[in-house]
């Protein structure tokens, strides 16, 4: 769940500041190009930049709402799959069959040890669940058990629902098998489960409380000089330097030098940790 954690307050504030500066810089450069470097050009440019920023903010709100809906779906699906691993075999298989019913409206008949039999458009099918932790890889053996159960129940098609990555051998087996085997991957199952069980505000609060407290200096240095931040530091520094070159305002060089210094610090930190050989 760590990949769904929110950004830090510093990262969010720097992103907002960067968008504001870019909008103001675009407006200022436009009027400076039209009227030359003068006070009216700067004031008109700042006004236009404010208008740009308000438009971007409105578009950003709609984008955030859409992303929040998707994120709630993904988080709810992840938590539902974690709970699925602890359910009894028949109960878990029945739950998986309910999740895939929007895409495969199977008329369920009865449950077996790890699956559910039913009819889909007049064709007997078997929904089979392979419940494994996402850190493991699923091989061919569970698919053989599903195929054996399908033949016993005279099912002509198998929906193989998996909660972990599948091996290349399993993919090859399903392609070469005479019986039609459709693999419902973990990603598909997460989205299907999340559409039925989106994450609530209480779930998001619990996830937020899982964030570890960062108090040690070494932990803060690891976050500040994380390699994934290098590109962001570089673009911030270059953008502020460009604003300084265009406007000549002396309050741009200091944050530009700071951002470029952090960009260089990322390389030094990686070299110190031995992640860069030179």
C-alpha positions in Angstrom: 0.0 0.0 0.0 3.0 2.3 0.3 2.8 3.4 -3.4 -0.7 4.9 -2.6 0.6 7.2 0.1 0.0 10.9 -0.4 2.8 13.3 -1.2 4.6 15.0 1.6 3.6 18.6 2.5 6.8 19.9 1.0 6.3 18.2 -2.3 2.7 19.4 -2.6 3.6 23.0 -1.7 6.5 23.0 -4.2 4.2 21.6 -7.0 1.7 24.4 -6.3 4.4 27.0 -6.3 5.9 25.8 -9.5 2.5 25.9 -11.3 1.9 29.4 -10.0 5.3 30.6 -11.1 5.0 29.0 -14.6 1.6 30.6 -15.1 2.9 34.0 -14.0 6.0 33.6 -16.1 4.0 32.8 -19.2 1.9 35.8 -18.8 4.8 38.1 -18.1 6.8 36.8 -21.1 3.9 37.4 -23.4 3.4 41.1 -22.5 7.1 41.7 -22.3 7.4 40.4 -25.8 4.6 42.7 -26.9 5.3 45.9 -25.0 8.9 45.5 -23.8 10.2 45.3 -20.3 8.1 47.9 -18.3 5.9 48.1 -15.3 2.6 47.9 -17.2 3.9 44.8 -19.0 4.7 43.2 -15.7 1.4 44.0 -14.2 -0.6 42.9 -17.2 1.5 39.7 -17.4 0.8 38.9 -13.7 -2.9 39.5 -14.3 -2.8 37.1 -17.3 -0.8 34.6 -15.3 -3.4 34.7 -12.6 -6.1 34.0 -15.1 -4.0 31.1 -16.5 -3.5 29.8 -12.9 -7.3 29.9 -12.1 -8.1 28.0 -15.3 -5.5 25.4 -14.5 -6.8 25.2 -10.9 -10.4 24.5 -12.2 -9.1 21.8 -14.6 -7.0 20.4 -11.8 -10.0 20.0 -9.5 -11.8 17.9 -12.1 -8.7 15.8 -12.7 -8.3 15.3 -8.9 -11.9 14.2 -8.6 -11.4 11.7 -11.4 -8.1 10.4 -9.9 -9.7 10.2 -6.4 -12.4 8.0 -7.8 -9.9 5.8 -9.5 -7.7 5.7 -6.4 -10.6 4.7 -4.2 -11.4 1.9 -6.6 -7.8 0.6 -6.6 -7.4 0.9 -2.8 -10.7 -0.8 -2.2 -9.8 -3.6 -4.6 -6.4 -4.1 -3.0 -7.9 -4.3 0.5 -10.7 -6.6 -0.7 -8.1 -9.0 -2.2 -6.1 -9.0 1.0 -9.2 -10.0 2.9 -10.0 -12.6 0.3 -6.9 -14.6 1.1 -8.2 -15.2 4.6 -11.7 -16.5 3.6 -12.6 -20.2 3.3 -12.0 -21.6 -0.2 -15.6 -21.9 -1.2 -16.6 -18.5 0.2 -13.6 -16.8 -1.5 -14.4 -18.5 -4.9 -18.0 -17.3 -4.6 -16.9 -13.8 -3.8 -14.6 -13.8 -6.9 -17.4 -15.0 -9.0 -19.6 -12.1 -7.8 -16.8 -9.6 -8.7 -16.4 -10.7 -12.3 -20.2 -11.0 -12.9 -20.4 -7.5 -14.5 -18.0 -8.7 -17.3 -19.0 -12.4 -17.2 -22.7 -12.7 -16.2 -22.5 -16.3 -15.2 -25.7 -18.0 -13.8 -24.0 -19.7 -10.8 -25.2 -23.2 -9.9 -23.1 -24.6 -7.2 -19.7 -24.2 -5.5 -16.8 -26.6 -5.5 -13.6 -26.6 -3.5 -11.9 -23.6 -5.2 -14.5 -22.5 -7.7 -18.1 -22.0 -8.8 -19.9 -23.8 -11.7 -22.5 -22.1 -13.8 -23.8 -21.3 -17.2 -22.8 -18.5 -19.5 -25.0 -18.0 -22.6 -25.9 -21.6 -22.6 -22.3 -22.8 -22.1 -21.2 -24.6 -18.9 -18.3 -22.7 -17.3 -16.2 -22.9 -14.2 -14.9 -19.9 -12.3 -11.8 -21.0 -10.5 -9.9 -18.9 -7.8 -6.2 -19.2 -7.2 -5.6 -17.3 -4.0 -1.9 -16.6 -3.5 0.0 -13.7 -2.0 1.1 -11.1 -4.5 4.7 -11.7 -3.7 4.5 -15.3 -5.1 4.2 -16.5 -8.7 1.5 -18.9 -9.8 2.6 -21.9 -11.8 0.9 -24.5 -13.9 -0.2 -26.9 -11.1 -3.2 -24.9 -9.9 -4.4 -24.6 -13.5 -4.2 -28.4 -13.9 -6.5 -28.7 -10.8 -8.9 -26.3 -12.4 -8.9 -28.2 -15.7 -9.5 -31.5 -13.9 -12.4 -30.0 -12.0 -13.8 -28.5 -15.2 -13.7 -31.9 -16.9 -15.5 -33.6 -13.9 -18.3 -30.9 -14.2 -18.3 -30.9 -18.0 -17.4 -27.3 -18.2 -16.3 -26.0 -21.6 -14.8 -22.8 -20.4 -12.7 -21.7 -17.4 -12.3 -18.3 -15.8 -9.1 -18.4 -13.9 -9.1 -15.7 -11.2 -5.7 -15.0 -9.8 -4.5 -12.8 -6.9 -0.8 -12.9 -7.8 1.4 -12.7 -10.9 1.2 -15.7 -13.3 4.3 -17.4 -14.7 5.2 -17.6 -18.4 4.6 -21.4 -18.2 1.1 -20.8 -17.1 0.4 -18.4 -19.9 1.8 -20.8 -22.4 -0.3 -23.6 -20.9 -3.5 -21.7 -21.2 -2.7 -20.8 -24.8 -2.0 -24.4 -25.8 -4.8 -26.0 -23.8 -7.8 -27.4 -25.7 -10.2 -26.0 -23.1 -10.8 -22.3 -23.3 -9.1 -20.8 -20.3 -9.5 -17.1 -19.6 -7.1 -15.6 -17.0 -8.5 -12.8 -14.9 -5.3 -11.1 -13.8 -4.7 -9.5 -10.4 -5.0 -6.1 -11.9 -8.4 -6.8 -13.4 -9.6 -8.4 -10.2 -8.5 -5.4 -8.2 -10.5 -3.0 -10.5 -13.6 -5.3 -10.5 -13.4 -5.7 -6.7 -12.8 -2.0 -6.2 -15.8 -1.0 -8.3 -17.9 -3.1 -5.9 -16.0 -2.0 -2.7 -14.5 1.4 -3.1 -12.3 2.7 -0.3 -14.2 4.7 2.3 -12.9 7.8 4.2 -12.2 5.6 7.2 -10.0 3.3 5.0 -8.1 6.3 3.7 -7.6 7.6 7.2 -6.2 4.3 8.3 -3.9 4.2 5.3 -2.7 7.7 6.2 -2.0 6.7 9.8 0.3 4.0 8.5 2.8 6.6 7.3 5.9 6.1 9.4 7.1 9.1 11.4 10.3 10.6 9.9 12.4 12.1 12.6 16.0 11.0 11.9 18.2 13.3 9.9 19.3 10.4 7.7 15.7 9.6 6.8 15.1 13.3 5.8 18.2 13.2 3.7 17.1 10.1 2.0 13.7 11.7 1.1 15.2 15.1 0.0 17.9 13.5 -2.2 15.8 10.7 -3.5 16.8 9.9 -7.1 13.2 10.3 -8.3 13.3 14.0 -7.4 16.3 14.8 -9.5 14.3 15.7 -12.6 11.9 17.8 -10.7 14.7 19.8 -9.0 16.3 20.4 -12.4 13.2 21.7 -14.1 12.4 23.9 -11.2 15.9 25.4 -11.2 15.9 25.9 -15.0 12.4 27.5 -14.9 13.4 29.9 -12.2 16.6 30.8 -14.0 14.7 31.4 -17.2 12.3 33.8 -15.3 15.4 35.6 -13.9 16.9 35.9 -17.4 13.6 37.3 -18.9 12.5 39.6 -16.1 15.8 40.5 -14.4 14.1 40.3 -11.0 16.7 39.5 -8.3 14.4 37.2 -6.2 14.5 34.4 -8.8 18.2 33.5 -8.6 18.2 32.3 -5.0 15.5 29.6 -5.4 17.0 28.7 -8.8 20.4 28.1 -7.2 18.8 26.2 -4.4 16.9 23.9 -6.7 20.0 23.3 -8.9 22.0 22.7 -5.7 19.5 20.0 -4.6 19.8 18.5 -8.1 23.6 18.3 -7.7 23.1 17.0 -4.1 21.1 14.0 -5.4 24.2 12.9 -7.4 26.5 13.4 -4.5 24.2 11.5 -2.2 24.0 8.6 -4.6 27.7 8.5 -5.1 28.2 8.5 -1.3 25.8 5.5 -1.0 27.7 3.7 -3.8 24.7 3.8 -6.2 26.8 5.6 -8.8 30.1 3.9 -9.6 32.1 7.0 -10.7 
